[in-house]
Structures are given as structure tokens and as C-alpha cells.
């Protein structure tokens, strides 16, 4: 089935449950181009054996992302939190795409100034002229060759932390703390399967039965998160981890898109006190809110998903001014960056 952050065109298949295609280009960028430092990425799956290993080298690669896409949004946040802006360049695609590719229409002349391409598709074809799948963001592109290295999004942010350590800024937060790692893996797997992917399971359901099942699963998970976040400031306790990054990008899109467009409409996020306070807390934390563009987010979902919005009309609402209101989460123990410092 189609993968939503690709350009495959049709996402809803009559009578079927939405299944995300997780078969990505499996290469990894590692410290020496050898064995990875760590082999768990919070999805319940291992990095494929036999994948190529590319060496960490500042300036060699460019991150292709889009603010509209939640999976790409993760990479923008982690890159910023770790201070990797000078080490890894950024090619930002616009919020919409056609069936061929994401495009760099935000840049002058519609061309990425470093890669020199109009469509991300060109980087995929530079690697494989017969590349058979959708053109996805995020993707890491080698500048010199112009070819995609990897588009396996869970490993990209994982490796930003574990493999690019020598290039982190002073005071970069510990996004994968050893003391909570095992529990964090379980939390991230549940967040991914039931929430990050759960909203798509609702939105792209091909039958009433598939939708009803997806809806129940999603709200069971959101109720669990509401309870968990009532007594702790962040998912793993007193400071931000990768788990929070992964949940945040879905929460930021919930009321503007998922509640209505994807029919995840039991209540709005702003009606869940702990989750709403938590989401605002993160939004107002350096590294998070500045990566969010609600206009691009709405434009992407409502214009691209013609299966479920054939008119392509983008709604004017909802009122999003609440994101900057006081959240009072500082009354719980902890601080965003632990022993680290905020990005500047």
C-alpha cells in the first residue's frame, strides 16, 4: 500500500486497512562507515543486514525535508536540538507535491541552491534510474553525487544522535538516556504504531470496520498518554527525549488536520488537559515550535489527499492562537534539556 509521506497518489483502498510501507533505502551513515554504535530505533524492527554504511563527514550530506510532513519534522527538530545545522545542510521542499515528487518550489527559481535540482525525485533517480517506489521525505542526499543515501526516517534521527556525536553542539541534550532506554523503546513502539501511524490508519481506512478498529486503537493509546503525562512533564520523566520529539509532531497536527480530515474526532487535543499542556510546553521550547508551519501543514493534507478531500479546499480554522498560551507544566519536576542547554 501507499506510504503517506511519499508521492504515490492513492492512499485509500476500498475494503482494506491502511498498511504503511516501511521498506526504505536501508543504508546508514555511521561514525566510520563501519558498524553502527546502536541498533535500536524505537520501531520494533532492526536495521536490515547488509545495508551499506556511509561515513559521517560534515558538509558531505544534505537533509531533504518538508515542514508539512510529520516524519520529516522529526529530523528538523533533532537536527536543531543537537546543533547539527553546520554539519548537515537542509533542502526544504514545499508543502504540496504531485504524483512524481516533492519539489523545491520554496527556493528561488524552484531549484535547491546546493543540489541544483527542482524535484527530490532527481536524487532518487541518481541512485537508481528505475527507483520503483514513492519519493519520500525525509531523505539524506550526498551532495557530490546528488544521490539519496537513505530515507529510513527512524534511523535518520537515531543516527543524528548516536553517530554524529563528535559534531553535536556543546550542551546538546541526551535524547536517548541509558537509564530509561528499555522502557523508552517500548513507549516509542507504542507511540509509533498506535498514534503516529494510528491517525493514518483512521484517515485512510477503506471500510467502516477498518475505521472503527483504528479509531478505538488510537483513542486507547491517547487515553494512556493522557494518564501518563498527568504526573510527569515528559514521556520519560524530567527531560526531553527522542520519544517526545516523535509524539510532538503528531500532536501538532492533531487539531488542524487529524481531528477533522482524518476523522479522529472524539475530542480535540485542547480538550485533553495533560496532552494539550504537554504539547504547548514542547511547542514553546526552543527547537520545537519554530519547525512548525501550520499553514503548510494544512495545505499539504487538504490539497494532496484528494482521496478524502477531492475539492482540495483548505479550511480556515481552527483557531491556533492557544499554542502560545501558558501551559503551567513547569510545576511538574524537571526541565526540558536536563543538564544541557537550549539551542540558540
LINZI-V215754 format. One record per pair of residues at least 24 apart in sequence whose C-alpha atoms are under 10 Angstrom apart, sorted by sequence separation. I is the first residue (numbers start at 1). J is the second residue. D is the distance in Angstrom with one decimal. If there is no record, write none. Layout:
I J D
I J D
This chain:
24 48 9.8
26 50 8.7
27 51 4.9
28 52 6.5
29 53 5.6
30 54 6.1
31 55 5.6
32 56 6.5
33 57 9.8
66 90 9.8
69 93 10.0
90 114 9.2
91 115 8.2
122 146 8.1
123 147 4.5
124 148 5.4
193 217 9.5
194 218 5.5
195 219 8.5
251 275 8.3
252 276 9.7
23 48 9.7
26 51 5.5
27 52 4.8
28 53 5.1
29 54 4.5
30 55 5.2
31 56 5.0
32 57 9.1
62 87 9.0
63 88 6.6
64 89 8.6
65 90 7.4
66 91 8.3
67 92 7.6
68 93 8.9
89 114 8.8
93 118 9.4
122 147 8.0
123 148 5.4
124 149 8.8
193 218 9.2
194 219 8.7
195 220 9.6
251 276 8.4
25 51 8.5
26 52 7.5
27 53 5.9
28 54 6.1
29 55 5.5
30 56 5.6
31 57 8.3
58 84 8.9
59 85 9.8
61 87 8.3
62 88 5.6
63 89 5.9
64 90 6.1
65 91 6.3
66 92 5.3
67 93 7.9
68 94 7.9
69 95 8.0
93 119 8.6
115 141 8.6
120 146 10.0
121 147 9.8
122 148 9.1
123 149 9.2
124 150 9.6
194 220 8.5
195 221 6.7
294 320 8.4
25 52 9.7
26 53 9.3
27 54 7.4
28 55 8.6
29 56 5.9
30 57 9.3
58 85 9.8
59 86 7.5
60 87 8.2
61 88 5.9
62 89 4.5
63 90 4.8
64 91 4.6
65 92 5.2
66 93 5.0
67 94 7.9
68 95 5.3
69 96 9.9
93 120 8.2
115 142 8.9
116 143 9.6
120 147 9.7
121 148 9.4
124 151 9.8
191 218 9.6
194 221 6.2
195 222 7.3
248 275 9.8
251 278 9.5
252 279 7.1
28 56 9.6
29 57 9.0
58 86 7.6
59 87 5.4
60 88 7.5
61 89 6.7
62 90 5.5
63 91 5.9
64 92 6.0
65 93 6.1
66 94 6.3
67 95 7.0
68 96 8.2
115 143 6.2
120 148 9.0
193 221 9.6
194 222 8.5
251 279 6.6
252 280 8.9
58 87 4.3
59 88 5.9
60 89 8.6
61 90 8.9
62 91 6.6
63 92 8.2
64 93 7.1
65 94 9.0
66 95 6.6
91 120 9.4
114 143 7.4
115 144 8.5
117 146 8.9
250 279 9.8
251 280 9.6
57 87 7.7
58 88 6.2
59 89 6.9
66 96 9.3
114 144 9.8
115 145 9.3
116 146 8.8
191 221 7.6
195 225 9.9
248 278 8.8
249 279 9.3
252 282 9.7
56 87 9.4
57 88 8.8
58 89 8.9
115 146 6.4
190 221 7.8
191 222 9.0
248 279 6.4
252 283 8.1
29 61 9.7
56 88 9.9
102 134 10.0
114 146 9.6
115 147 9.5
247 279 8.9
248 280 9.5
101 134 7.9
102 135 7.1
100 134 8.0
101 135 5.7
102 136 7.8
191 225 8.9
244 278 9.5
248 282 7.3
249 283 9.8
289 323 9.1
99 134 8.4
100 135 7.5
101 136 8.1
102 137 8.0
244 279 9.4
248 283 8.2
289 324 9.5
66 102 8.6
99 135 9.0
101 137 9.9
252 288 10.0
65 102 9.3
66 103 9.6
245 282 8.7
252 289 9.1
257 294 9.5
261 298 9.6
64 102 9.7
66 104 9.4
154 192 10.0
187 225 9.7
244 282 8.3
256 294 7.5
65 104 9.9
249 288 9.0
253 292 9.2
256 295 9.3
262 301 9.5
284 323 7.9
64 104 9.5
248 288 8.5
252 292 7.7
253 293 9.9
257 297 7.9
258 298 10.0
261 301 7.9
283 323 7.1
284 324 6.8
233 274 9.1
248 289 9.9
252 293 9.7
253 294 7.9
256 297 8.1
257 298 6.4
261 302 7.5
282 323 9.8
283 324 7.9
284 325 9.1
232 274 9.4
240 282 8.8
245 287 9.9
249 291 9.7
252 294 8.4
256 298 6.7
257 299 9.8
280 322 8.2
281 323 8.7
284 326 9.4
230 273 8.2
231 274 8.7
235 278 9.4
245 288 8.2
249 292 8.5
257 300 9.8
258 301 9.2
280 323 5.4
281 324 8.9
284 327 9.3
93 137 8.8
229 273 9.4
230 274 5.2
233 277 9.3
234 278 7.4
253 297 7.3
257 301 7.1
261 305 9.3
279 323 8.1
280 324 6.8
281 325 9.4
92 137 9.8
93 138 9.9
219 264 8.4
227 272 10.0
229 274 5.7
230 275 8.1
233 278 7.0
234 279 9.9
252 297 9.5
253 298 8.4
256 301 9.8
257 302 8.1
280 325 7.6
281 326 8.3
282 327 9.8
92 138 9.7
218 264 8.1
219 265 9.7
226 272 7.0
227 273 10.0
228 274 8.6
229 275 6.7
232 278 9.5
262 308 8.4
276 322 9.6
277 323 9.1
280 326 7.9
281 327 6.1
91 138 9.9
188 235 9.6
215 262 10.0
219 266 8.0
222 269 9.6
226 273 7.7
227 274 7.7
228 275 9.3
229 276 10.0
230 277 9.5
234 281 9.5
261 308 7.7
276 323 8.8
280 327 6.2
281 328 8.1
282 329 9.8
64 112 9.7
91 139 9.7
187 235 8.1
215 263 8.4
216 264 9.8
219 267 9.7
226 274 5.5
227 275 8.9
229 277 9.2
230 278 9.1
233 281 8.9
234 282 9.1
253 301 9.9
261 309 7.8
277 325 9.4
279 327 8.8
280 328 9.6
281 329 6.6
91 140 9.6
187 236 8.6
215 264 6.7
223 272 8.9
225 274 8.5
226 275 5.6
229 278 7.4
277 326 8.3
278 327 7.5
280 329 9.0
281 330 8.4
90 140 9.4
91 141 9.4
196 246 7.7
214 264 9.4
215 265 9.0
222 272 9.2
225 275 7.3
226 276 9.0
277 327 4.9
278 328 9.2
279 329 10.0
286 336 9.3
64 115 10.0
89 140 9.6
90 141 9.9
184 235 8.4
192 243 9.5
195 246 9.8
196 247 7.0
199 250 8.4
211 262 9.9
215 266 8.9
276 327 8.2
277 328 7.3
278 329 6.9
285 336 7.5
286 337 10.0
62 114 8.5
88 140 9.2
89 141 9.6
184 236 6.7
191 243 8.2
195 247 7.8
196 248 9.5
198 250 9.9
211 263 8.9
223 275 9.4
226 278 9.4
270 322 8.5
277 329 6.5
285 337 9.5
62 115 8.3
183 236 8.2
191 244 9.7
196 249 8.3
197 250 9.1
211 264 9.7
222 275 8.5
270 323 9.4
274 327 9.4
89 143 9.4
188 242 8.5
189 243 9.4
192 246 7.8
196 250 5.9
261 315 9.8
273 327 9.5
282 336 8.3
65 120 9.7
181 236 9.2
188 243 5.6
191 246 7.8
192 247 8.1
195 250 7.5
196 251 8.9
199 254 8.6
203 258 7.7
260 315 10.0
274 329 8.8
281 336 9.1
286 341 9.8
287 342 7.7
64 120 7.8
180 236 7.0
187 243 7.3
188 244 8.9
191 247 6.6
195 251 9.2
202 258 8.9
203 259 9.6
286 342 6.1
287 343 6.6
180 237 9.0
184 241 8.7
186 243 10.0
187 244 10.0
203 260 9.3
205 262 9.2
257 314 10.0
285 342 8.1
286 343 6.3
287 344 8.7
184 242 8.8
185 243 8.4
188 246 7.7
192 250 9.8
199 257 9.9
200 258 8.4
203 261 7.0
204 262 7.5
257 315 9.4
285 343 9.6
286 344 7.8
64 123 9.9
177 236 9.3
184 243 6.9
188 247 8.4
191 250 9.7
199 258 6.5
202 261 9.8
203 262 3.8
204 263 9.7
256 315 8.8
199 259 8.9
202 262 6.0
203 263 6.2
256 316 9.5
257 317 9.9
5 66 9.8
180 241 9.9
201 262 8.7
202 263 6.7
203 264 7.7
256 317 7.3
257 318 9.3
75 137 9.8
76 138 9.3
177 239 9.9
200 262 7.0
202 264 6.8
255 317 9.4
256 318 6.1
5 68 9.5
6 69 9.8
75 138 7.3
177 240 9.8
199 262 6.7
200 263 9.8
201 264 9.9
255 318 7.2
256 319 8.7
5 69 6.5
72 136 9.1
73 137 9.4
74 138 8.9
75 139 9.6
175 239 8.7
176 240 9.3
177 241 7.6
199 263 8.5
200 264 9.4
255 319 9.4
256 320 8.0
4 69 9.1
5 70 8.4
71 136 9.7
72 137 5.8
73 138 8.3
174 239 8.8
175 240 6.6
176 241 6.0
177 242 9.4
199 264 6.8
255 320 8.7
5 71 7.6
71 137 7.4
72 138 4.6
173 239 8.7
174 240 8.0
175 241 4.0
176 242 6.4
198 264 9.4
4 71 9.9
5 72 8.6
69 136 9.7
70 137 9.5
71 138 6.9
72 139 8.3
173 240 7.8
174 241 6.9
175 242 5.0
176 243 8.5
69 137 7.5
70 138 9.5
173 241 8.1
174 242 8.8
175 243 8.1
69 138 8.4
173 242 10.0
175 244 9.1
66 136 10.0
67 137 10.0
175 245 9.1
65 136 8.9
66 137 6.9
252 323 9.2
64 136 9.3
65 137 5.3
66 138 7.4
88 160 9.6
64 137 6.4
65 138 4.7
63 137 9.0
64 138 5.5
65 139 6.8
63 138 7.0
64 139 5.1
65 140 8.8
63 139 6.0
64 140 6.1
84 160 8.1
88 164 9.9
62 139 8.3
63 140 4.7
64 141 7.1
79 156 10.0
84 161 9.8
87 164 8.9
62 140 5.7
63 141 6.4
75 153 8.0
78 156 9.6
79 157 7.8
82 160 8.0
61 140 6.4
62 141 5.2
63 142 9.0
72 151 9.8
74 153 8.5
75 154 9.2
78 157 6.4
82 161 7.4
88 167 9.8
61 141 5.5
62 142 6.4
63 143 9.9
74 154 9.0
77 157 9.2
78 158 9.1
81 161 9.9
84 164 8.3
87 167 7.0
60 141 8.6
61 142 4.5
62 143 6.4
71 152 10.0
72 153 7.4
75 156 7.2
76 157 9.1
79 160 7.1
84 165 9.5
86 167 8.9
87 168 8.9
161 242 9.3
60 142 5.9
61 143 5.5
71 153 6.7
72 154 9.9
74 156 9.3
75 157 5.7
78 160 7.4
79 161 8.9
82 164 9.2
85 167 9.8
86 168 10.0
59 142 9.1
60 143 5.9
61 144 8.4
71 154 8.3
74 157 7.2
75 158 9.5
78 161 8.1
82 165 8.7
84 167 6.7
85 168 9.5
59 143 8.1
60 144 7.3
61 145 9.9
62 146 9.4
64 148 9.3
72 156 9.7
83 167 7.9
84 168 6.1
85 169 9.6
158 242 8.2
59 144 9.9
60 145 9.8
61 146 9.3
63 148 9.7
72 157 9.6
75 160 8.6
82 167 8.5
83 168 5.5
84 169 7.2
157 242 8.3
61 147 9.8
62 148 9.3
71 157 10.0
82 168 5.2
83 169 4.8
61 148 9.3
62 149 9.8
63 150 10.0
64 151 9.3
81 168 8.9
82 169 5.9
83 170 8.3
9 97 9.5
54 142 9.8
61 149 8.7
63 151 9.8
80 168 9.9
81 169 8.6
82 170 8.6
83 171 9.2
84 172 9.9
157 245 9.8
7 96 9.6
9 98 7.6
10 99 9.1
79 168 9.2
80 169 9.6
82 171 8.4
83 172 7.1
157 246 9.9
7 97 7.0
8 98 8.8
9 99 5.4
81 171 9.5
82 172 5.0
83 173 10.0
6 97 9.3
7 98 6.7
8 99 5.8
9 100 8.8
81 172 6.5
82 173 7.0
7 99 5.1
8 100 7.8
80 172 9.5
81 173 7.1
82 174 9.0
154 246 9.4
6 99 8.9
7 100 6.2
8 101 8.9
63 156 9.6
81 174 9.8
82 175 9.1
6 100 9.4
7 101 5.8
81 175 9.2
238 332 8.2
239 333 9.0
240 334 9.3
6 101 8.0
7 102 7.2
54 149 8.0
78 173 9.9
234 329 9.4
237 332 9.7
238 333 5.9
239 334 5.9
240 335 8.1
241 336 9.0
6 102 8.3
53 149 9.4
54 150 9.8
233 329 6.3
237 333 8.2
238 334 4.0
239 335 5.5
240 336 5.3
241 337 8.8
5 102 9.6
52 149 9.1
78 175 8.8
232 329 8.9
233 330 7.6
237 334 7.5
238 335 6.1
239 336 4.7
240 337 6.2
241 338 10.0
52 150 9.7
231 329 9.9
233 331 8.6
234 332 9.4
237 335 9.7
238 336 7.3
239 337 5.7
240 338 7.7
230 329 9.6
232 331 10.0
233 332 5.7
234 333 9.5
238 337 8.8
239 338 5.3
229 329 10.0
232 332 6.4
233 333 6.7
234 334 8.5
238 338 7.3
239 339 9.0
204 305 9.5
231 332 7.3
232 333 7.2
233 334 6.9
234 335 9.2
239 340 9.8
203 305 9.9
230 332 9.3
231 333 9.1
232 334 8.6
233 335 8.3
234 336 8.3
56 159 9.8
204 307 8.6
233 336 8.8
56 160 9.7
204 308 8.0
47 152 9.2
203 308 8.0
58 164 9.1
47 154 9.9
56 163 7.3
57 164 8.8
47 155 7.9
55 163 9.2
56 164 6.6
24 133 9.1
46 155 9.7
55 164 9.9
56 165 9.8
58 167 8.0
23 133 9.5
24 134 10.0
56 166 9.5
57 167 9.4
29 140 9.2
43 154 7.4
56 167 9.5
21 133 9.9
24 136 9.1
28 140 9.7
41 153 9.8
42 154 7.5
43 155 9.5
21 134 10.0
41 154 6.1
42 155 9.1
7 121 9.8
25 139 9.4
40 154 9.6
41 155 6.1
40 155 8.7
41 156 9.3
39 155 9.1
41 157 8.8
42 158 8.9
41 158 6.1
40 158 8.4
41 159 8.9
39 158 9.2
29 149 8.2
38 158 8.6
39 159 9.7
27 148 9.7
28 149 7.7
29 150 8.4
38 159 8.4
27 149 6.3
28 150 6.7
37 159 8.7
25 148 8.6
26 149 8.6
27 150 5.4
28 151 9.5
36 159 8.4
39 162 9.9
25 149 7.5
26 150 6.2
27 151 8.4
28 152 8.6
38 162 7.0
8 133 7.7
9 134 8.9
25 150 5.1
26 151 7.6
27 152 8.0
37 162 6.5
38 163 8.6
71 196 8.9
7 133 8.7
8 134 5.2
24 150 7.5
25 151 5.7
26 152 6.3
29 155 9.3
36 162 8.4
37 163 6.8
70 196 8.5
6 133 8.3
7 134 5.1
8 135 7.8
24 151 6.0
25 152 6.1
26 153 10.0
28 155 7.5
29 156 8.3
36 163 7.4
6 134 4.8
7 135 5.6
8 136 9.3
23 151 9.6
24 152 5.2
25 153 9.7
27 155 9.4
28 156 7.8
31 159 9.2
5 134 8.5
6 135 5.0
7 136 6.9
23 152 8.1
24 153 8.4
26 155 8.9
27 156 10.0
30 159 7.1
3 133 9.3
4 134 9.2
5 135 8.2
6 136 4.2
7 137 9.6
22 152 8.1
29 159 7.1
30 160 9.2
33 163 9.8
2 133 9.0
3 134 7.5
5 136 5.6
6 137 7.0
22 153 9.5
28 159 7.8
29 160 8.8
31 162 8.6
32 163 8.8
2 134 7.9
3 135 9.6
4 136 8.7
5 137 6.4
6 138 9.7
30 162 8.4
31 163 5.1
3 136 8.3
5 138 8.7
30 163 5.2
31 164 6.7
29 163 7.3
30 164 7.6
31 165 8.5
28 163 9.6
29 164 8.8
31 166 8.7
41 176 10.0
42 181 9.7
42 182 9.7
40 181 9.7
44 185 7.9
40 182 9.9
42 184 7.7
43 185 7.7
44 186 8.3
42 185 4.8
43 186 8.7
41 185 7.5
42 186 7.2
43 187 9.7
44 188 8.9
45 189 9.4
40 185 7.8
42 187 8.0
43 188 6.8
44 189 6.1
42 188 5.1
43 189 4.9
44 190 9.4
41 188 8.6
42 189 5.3
43 190 8.4
41 189 9.0
42 190 8.9
43 191 9.2
44 192 9.6
42 191 9.2
43 192 6.8
44 193 9.6
42 192 8.1
43 193 8.0
175 337 9.0
78 241 9.9
173 336 8.6
174 337 7.8
78 242 8.0
173 337 5.4
174 338 8.0
77 242 9.8
172 337 7.9
173 338 6.9
174 339 8.6
171 337 8.5
172 338 9.8
173 339 7.3
174 340 7.7
78 245 7.6
171 338 9.6
172 339 8.9
173 340 5.0
74 242 8.9
77 245 7.2
78 246 9.9
171 339 7.6
172 340 5.6
173 341 7.0
77 246 9.7
171 340 4.3
172 341 6.4
173 342 8.2
74 244 9.9
75 245 9.1
170 340 8.1
171 341 4.9
172 342 7.6
173 343 9.5
74 245 6.2
75 246 9.7
170 341 8.1
171 342 7.6
172 343 7.7
73 245 9.0
74 246 6.4
77 249 9.4
169 341 9.6
170 342 10.0
171 343 8.3
20 193 9.9
73 246 9.0
74 247 9.3
170 343 9.4
74 248 8.6
169 343 8.4
71 246 8.2
73 248 9.5
74 249 6.8
70 246 8.5
73 249 6.6
74 250 9.9
20 197 7.7
70 247 9.6
72 249 9.2
73 250 9.7
19 197 9.0
70 248 9.0
71 249 7.7
18 197 9.3
70 249 5.3
71 250 9.0
18 198 9.4
20 200 8.7
69 249 8.7
70 250 6.5
19 200 9.0
20 201 8.7
69 250 9.8
70 251 9.7
18 200 7.3
19 201 7.5
70 252 8.8
17 200 9.9
18 201 5.2
70 253 8.1
17 201 6.8
18 202 8.1
69 253 9.6
17 202 8.7
18 203 8.6
19 204 9.1
68 253 9.3
18 204 5.7
19 205 9.4
17 204 7.5
18 205 5.7
16 204 8.9
17 205 5.2
18 206 7.3
11 200 9.5
12 201 9.8
16 205 6.6
17 206 5.9
18 207 10.0
14 204 9.5
15 205 7.9
16 206 4.7
17 207 7.4
12 203 8.3
13 204 7.7
14 205 8.0
15 206 4.6
16 207 6.3
17 208 9.8
11 203 9.2
12 204 4.8
13 205 7.5
14 206 4.3
15 207 4.7
16 208 9.7
17 209 8.7
18 210 8.2
4 197 9.7
11 204 6.1
12 205 6.3
13 206 5.1
14 207 6.4
15 208 8.3
16 209 9.1
17 210 5.3
18 211 9.4
10 204 9.6
11 205 8.9
12 206 5.6
13 207 8.6
15 209 8.5
16 210 6.8
17 211 7.7
11 206 9.2
12 207 9.3
15 210 7.7
16 211 9.5
4 200 7.9
17 213 9.3
18 214 9.3
3 200 9.8
17 214 8.4
95 293 9.6
4 204 9.2
42 242 9.2
95 295 8.9
96 296 8.2
41 242 9.8
42 243 8.4
95 296 5.2
96 297 9.3
2 204 10.0
94 296 7.8
95 297 6.9
95 298 8.7
96 299 7.1
97 300 8.1
42 246 9.9
83 287 9.7
95 299 6.5
96 300 5.0
81 286 8.0
82 287 9.3
94 299 9.9
95 300 5.0
96 301 8.3
99 304 9.3
80 286 8.8
81 287 5.6
94 300 8.8
95 301 8.7
96 302 9.6
97 303 9.1
98 304 7.6
80 287 5.6
81 288 8.5
96 303 7.1
97 304 7.0
79 287 8.7
80 288 8.5
95 303 9.3
96 304 6.3
77 286 9.3
78 287 7.8
95 304 9.0
96 305 9.9
77 287 5.6
78 288 8.9
80 290 9.9
76 287 8.4
77 288 5.8
80 291 9.1
76 288 8.6
77 289 8.9
77 290 8.8
74 288 9.3
76 290 9.6
77 291 6.6
73 288 9.2
76 291 6.6
77 292 9.5
75 291 9.8
76 292 9.6
74 291 9.1
73 291 6.9
73 292 7.8
70 292 9.6
68 291 9.6
69 292 10.0
67 291 6.7
68 292 8.1
66 291 9.8
67 292 6.5
68 293 7.2
67 293 6.4
68 294 8.0
67 294 8.9
68 295 8.6
69 296 9.1
70 297 8.8
67 295 9.9
68 296 5.4
69 297 7.2
67 296 6.9
68 297 4.3
66 296 9.0
67 297 7.1
68 298 7.8
66 297 9.5
68 299 8.1
69 300 8.1
68 300 6.1
69 301 9.1
67 300 9.6
68 301 8.2
66 300 9.9
81 337 9.3
83 342 9.8
81 341 9.2
82 342 9.4
83 343 6.8
81 342 7.3
82 343 7.7
83 344 8.8
80 342 9.6
81 343 5.8
80 343 6.8
81 344 9.2
80 344 9.0
12 305 9.3
10 304 9.7
11 305 7.7
12 306 9.8
13 307 9.4
9 304 8.0
10 305 7.9
11 306 9.1
12 307 6.4
9 305 7.9
10 306 8.1
11 307 6.8
12 308 7.9
4 301 9.9
7 304 9.0
9 306 8.4
10 307 6.5
11 308 8.9
9 307 8.5
10 308 9.8
4 304 10.0
4 305 9.0
